[in-house]
Amino acid sequence: MMEVGIMTASSAGSIRREREVALAFAEGGTDEGLYAVRIPEAIDVRAIRVRLGLTQQEFAISFGFSVNTVRHWEQGRRVPEGPTRAYLLVIDREPEAVRKALRILRTGSGD
């Protein structure tokens, strides 16, 4: 048997506010000040690379890292710093968007 809960005015108000924020976001009218950037303290570079099916060298070449840096991260000798952690998070969540943004013509300088 399923229990039926009673919605309080507070719950209804919270749901209404969340609905309004979701609708504003969908329409492109959100206040960017409402959101905070959350970058994890630790990033598992090896897990990201393996999930993408890349060798250390392929990962480094694809996303602009040195192979040695990738090795050091994976072996725990170094830890990615703030902006690099953010970049790795984007690589993890949207690798194709990063690849597209970084794509250059191999015969040219990319400028």
C-alpha positions in Angstrom: 0.0 0.0 0.0 1.4 3.4 -1.0 1.5 6.2 1.6 0.2 9.6 0.5 2.1 12.5 1.9 0.8 15.9 2.7 2.4 18.8 0.9 3.1 21.8 3.0 3.0 25.3 1.8 6.8 25.4 2.2 7.2 22.3 0.0 4.8 23.7 -2.6 6.7 27.1 -2.6 10.0 25.3 -3.1 8.7 23.2 -6.0 7.2 26.3 -7.6 10.6 28.2 -7.3 12.5 25.2 -8.8 9.9 25.0 -11.6 10.4 28.7 -12.4 14.1 28.4 -12.4 13.9 25.4 -14.8 11.6 27.2 -17.1 13.8 30.3 -17.1 16.8 28.1 -17.9 15.0 26.4 -20.7 14.2 29.8 -22.2 17.7 31.2 -21.7 16.7 33.8 -19.2 18.5 32.6 -16.1 20.6 34.7 -13.8 24.2 33.3 -14.0 24.7 34.5 -10.5 22.4 31.8 -9.2 24.9 29.0 -10.1 28.2 28.1 -8.6 31.1 26.2 -10.3 31.8 22.9 -8.6 35.1 21.4 -9.5 36.0 18.2 -7.6 39.2 18.2 -5.5 40.3 14.9 -7.1 40.1 13.9 -10.7 40.8 10.3 -11.8 42.7 11.0 -15.1 43.2 7.3 -15.8 39.5 6.5 -15.4 38.7 9.3 -17.9 41.3 8.1 -20.3 40.2 4.5 -20.1 36.5 5.4 -20.4 37.5 7.2 -23.7 39.4 4.2 -24.9 42.7 6.1 -25.4 46.3 5.3 -24.6 48.2 7.8 -22.5 49.8 9.1 -25.7 46.5 9.4 -27.6 44.9 11.2 -24.6 47.8 13.6 -24.4 47.7 14.4 -28.1 43.9 14.7 -28.3 43.6 17.2 -25.4 46.9 19.1 -25.4 48.8 17.5 -22.5 52.3 16.1 -22.5 52.5 12.4 -22.2 54.8 12.8 -19.1 52.2 14.9 -17.4 49.5 12.3 -18.0 51.8 9.6 -16.6 52.6 11.7 -13.5 48.9 12.3 -12.8 48.0 8.6 -13.3 50.9 7.5 -11.1 50.0 10.0 -8.3 53.3 11.9 -8.6 51.4 15.1 -9.5 47.9 16.3 -9.2 46.0 18.5 -11.7 45.5 22.0 -10.4 42.3 24.1 -10.4 41.8 25.1 -14.1 43.2 21.8 -15.3 40.8 19.9 -13.1 38.0 21.9 -14.7 39.3 21.2 -18.1 39.6 17.4 -17.3 36.0 17.5 -16.0 34.8 19.0 -19.3 36.8 16.3 -21.2 35.1 13.6 -19.1 31.6 15.0 -19.6 31.8 16.4 -23.2 34.9 14.9 -24.9 33.6 15.5 -28.4 32.9 19.1 -27.8 36.5 19.6 -26.6 37.8 17.7 -29.6 35.7 19.9 -31.9 36.8 23.1 -30.2 40.5 22.1 -30.4 40.4 20.7 -33.9 42.9 22.3 -36.3 43.8 21.6 -39.9 46.8 19.3 -39.7 48.5 20.9 -42.7 48.1 24.4 -41.3 49.1 26.3 -38.2 45.6 26.4 -36.9 45.6 30.2 -36.8 
